[in-house]
Amino acid sequence: MEVHSNRQVCYFFLCLCMSGAMCESFHYSMPEEKKSGSLVANVLRDLKLDVKELSVRRARLVSKSTKQYFQLDPHSGNVLLQDRIDREALCGQKDPCALVAEIVLENPLQVHRIEVEIEDVNDNSPQFSKKEFLFEILEQMPTNTRFPLEKAKDADRGENAVQNYTLSPNGHFRLDVQRHPDGSKYAELVLEKQLDREEETRLFLILSAMDGGIPKRTGTAQIIIEVLDSNDNVPVFDKNMYNVKIMENSQPGTLVAKMEAHDHDLGSNAEITYSFSQVPDDVQRLFKLNTLTGELTVANEIDYEINRAYDVNIKATDGGGFSAYCKVIVEVEDRNDNAPEVTLTSLTSPLPEDSPPDTIVALFSVTDQDSGDNGRTACTVESNLPFMLKVSENNYYQLVTQQPLDRERDSEYNVTITAIDRGTPRLTSTRIINVQISDVNDNAPVFEKSTYEMQLKENNIPGLLIGLVQAKDLDLEQNAKVTYSLLPGKVRDQPVSSYVSINSETGNLYAIRSLDYEQIKDFQVTVRAVDCGSPPLSSKVVVRVVIMDENDNAPFILYPLQNGTSPSNDLVPREAEAGYLVTKVVAVDRDSGQNSWLSYELLKATEPGLFSVGAQNGEVKTVRPINKRDSLKQKLIIGVRDNGHPPQSTSATLSILLVDGFSDPYMNSVDVPKDEMVQEEDRTLTMYLVICLAVISFIFLLSAVVFIAIKIQKRRKFIASSTLNFPVGPNFPENYGDAGSGSLSRAYNYEVCLAGGSLNSEFKYLRPFFPVFSVEPTQTQGAQGTSSGSQDGSSHQSESQLVSQARGAVSEDAAARAGGPSCAGNQAITANANIGQNDWLAYQ
């Protein structure tokens, strides 16, 4: 299963490399020890871009190491050295020594790998770990015995490293230079001629190490040979070379290898001790050798990433001074001891909330210093976030959006990136990236209520605060700043701005004018809220302003009319008993509610104990029977008051005449059954209505015919007078009447009141509203005046008699109906007619 997944990963990267230039790598080289600012390479040609496009695509150089050694000039495409590089300090003995960086281009995203190989210069001389090396050799040591020498170290590499060793001329030793499998050279001291302690107890040799650089450099050390007394047998190791493997980070004391040497001598000459022979300091620090048993153990932590193999020279020495040598090659095996490292290359924060899917948020790489499966990594993010990872080349990952963002829901995200390797045990590391979400204007203002209803008392002061509307915008800053305005509209055919105004910042509504409840009870305005985003978003709401009534209207008397003329007289028969309904005061109040509730009271009366007024209905009734001592004329002042605060009131004046012999149609029909009375009354009322309608129609037609005839006659006379050249002037009357005609040229209006509950109905004739003069010509001015005077006298006399009779009839009717409907509740028919004097007398 693991092999199959590895194949999939390989296929994936292979597809990426085949997809285009994103997998292309550029190789450059430069010598070490260059000055800062030196030119490394120009990448424009390799990138196939010009300078302008390089800047537009925000090219930047990202180093893969902890230190940034190079910098990219976006204006020229030059890669410059930022700091001096020492190859030996940077890579040690690693070859080749290369610095890896990546050029990241955006829009579209491309990553180009750059490898800059640091070329070695011969700036280091070979060095031995010691200035002097001591060898103790028996005088009878057989020839061709080899003595390993410590390798000289040269920090340089290749031809600049140690290429040869030389030995100063002498008569006993020669130098044998050999190569290791890795190509490095080492030297062994070979005995060519036996030593003779009696001739020479100590020899001094000069060992020289030379590199191949130009110019060549040399390092030297002195070899001191101490000649010892003879010993028969030399210690012998089981192997000349031991190859062992050890895991890195092995615990101190872990056995690496055990070397054994045998000596056939006896006694002290057979006692063997083990020691390091010409080993560098790092080997002595990492390993420990048991001098008695020859066990090589771990002394300190061994790191595979620092050095993968060590050469350890071991010397076995017997009691007689003979020594034998062997080499232990220790290979360090990698252990998964390094967790993956997440390196952030670029981050887009804040990120607009309207970013489309697949928008690149961050670019980062994951590295692991381990090797093999221990260095293979995978990366994940949390699944409940609107982000996902896309794998790029060279262990790069792109964090992109996969869902729409909403700043009002989440204003920021802490994205946890988890990197895990495939070692055993698996190691993980996390990196938290904070992504801020920037606001865009995607929310319209929202009012706190769907509709507003505000109350305003009438008679308000202009500029009075009515109420407040508020809208909230979930966006930020300018996108959330709301301004208010009134939409155009009409209130009673006038612009709404003439009634109210609004504060554009606070949303306060103010009344522009003083309002009257009796004229307008409520009205509506539409308020719009607009934010300051781009583009701006808006919403609107309807505000209903209800005018609250105040008690600013006094009651108004409808009946009896209080028009400044002499009040009408109500007739009351002296035979009326207690509770007799005289009349009813009718009043209204333009206010509403309790401000329009009216109450009636008797303020003043000629006879205080004779009449009373209903407090709720305004009915004027007798309190007691009328006696002869009561005055003929009674004057009542009725007060009407509303229920407002403060209350307002008015008064009505009633004139009542107490009459004798007042006839009431109801008195004659007391014994008539109620059903028959109703039927007779309905038939009589219908008859009167039909008669009145016919009379009115006839009079209208007659008036129209007369008017047309008069106009025609006037036109004829005017034409005739013009033909005869008669003068027409102010002394010649245009309208004159016929004195002998016996008709009175005056118009009268008549109001016919028919009582709904009476068997007989009476007509009530009033004065004419305006005079209508006849257009009939008269003989002389004097005749016209005489006729008019006589007609006026007759007319006034007839009218006075008719009024007296009508009032008597009404009073009798009221006495009989005691509590019945008043004249205000009767059916009224008003007839307008032009009735002459003779017609009047004929009707009477």
ABEGO torsion letter per residue (X at the ends): XAAAAAAAAAAAAAAAAAAEAAABBBBBBBBBGBBBGBBABBAAAAAGBBAAAAAAAGBBBBBABABBABBBBAAAGBBBBABBBBAAAAAEABOBBBBBBBBBBBOBBBBBBBBBBBBBBBABBBBBABABBBBBBBAABBBGBBBBBBBBBBABBEAABBABBBBBBBAABBBBBBBBAAGBBBBBBBBABBBBAAABABBBBBBBBBBABOBBBBBBBBBBBBBBBBBABBBBBABABBBBBBBBGBBBGBBABBBBBBBABBEAAABBBBBBBGBBAAAAAABBBBAAAGBBBBABBBBAAABABBBBBBBBBBAAGBBBBBBBBBBBBBBBABBBBBBBABBBOBBBAABBBGBBABBBBBBBABBEAAABBBBBBBAABABBBBBBBGGBBBBBBABBBBAAABABBBBBBBBBBABOBBBBBBBBBBBBBBBBBABBBBBABABBBBBBBBGBBBGBBABBBBBBBABBEAAABBBBBBBBBBBGGBBAAAABBBBAAAGBBBBABBBBAAABABBBBBBBBBBABOBBBBBBBBBBBBBBBBBABBBBBAOBBBAGBBBBBBBBBAABBBGBBABBBBBBBABBEAAABBBBBBABBABAAABBBBAAAGBBBBABBBBAABBABBBBBBBBBBABOBBBBBBBBBBBBBBBGBBBAAAAAAABBAAAAAAAAAAAAAAAAAAAAAAAAAAAAAAAAAAAAAAAAAAAAAAAAAAAGBBBBAABBABBBBAAAGBBBBBBBBBBBBBAABABBBBBBBBBABBBBBABBBABAAAAAAAAAAAAAAAAAAAAAAAAAAAAAAAAAAAAAGGBBBAAABBBBBBBBBBBAAAAAAAX
